[in-house]
């Protein structure tokens, strides 16, 4: 079986190397000729895991040159979902399956509308990975990837992976709740770290930041309760502080995006929550303030560049 991966960031490279190691054919679809050259210089995906480094000679191509796709893994930033899928849509075979493994919410529904809900599987991961250089991924924290679907059976995709697959993967009968739990943690940690330019652990250490985090969590719980979504078996404020402490030395993905002057996923994280709160008539003033502040930060970075 051949897997095609769109989005060669940390998670895309981690999966590319792991699938290749498990004996699957793997092709990365890259953005442009410059990226393709970069990939050829790298010679493949370099994976560092538990101190061991390995080189994985996967293939790479541009969307226009891509062959038929049977299994597609989409790992782009959430805001790139539509453009990335449209570019490869004509290559999907009639029985193709599409696994979306991204942050945020809303993008999975969009993916389903584009590829057909019966083809779509949705993933959510707690694996920690970062890129040391293009196509050089460090698997920093072993987590779990849960895979489910709203309008299809995704257990066959999980069953295709060998028992000794190097990533922990399981079927999730309630992937929507899992996505909401991840959204909750991301809504609490990501914007705050981006605004204060701090490590995740500072949100627990610094009282003023901790108070903001607790306010964000309390507001989030109002929305979750109103839509009947069961979050964690402990208060969200406690769960979010645990995650912030456990990933204390990390810079969140949103802060990294701000620092590299990239567009952040704020619209698919806090933006999604604010839209849902508005639909339900619930006030979430702290999240709204976060949304505005991160939008301003992004605009300032982009203005500096132009
Ligand atoms: O998922 C994350 C992110 O940075 O996007 C957290 C959980 C905040 C860890 O850094």
Boltz pocket constraint, residues with backbone or C-beta under 6 A from the ligand:
constraints:
  - pocket:
      binder: B
      contacts: [[A, 185], [A, 186], [A, 189], [A, 190], [A, 200], [A, 243], [A, 247], [A, 250], [A, 251], [A, 252], [A, 253], [A, 254]]
      max_distance: 6.0
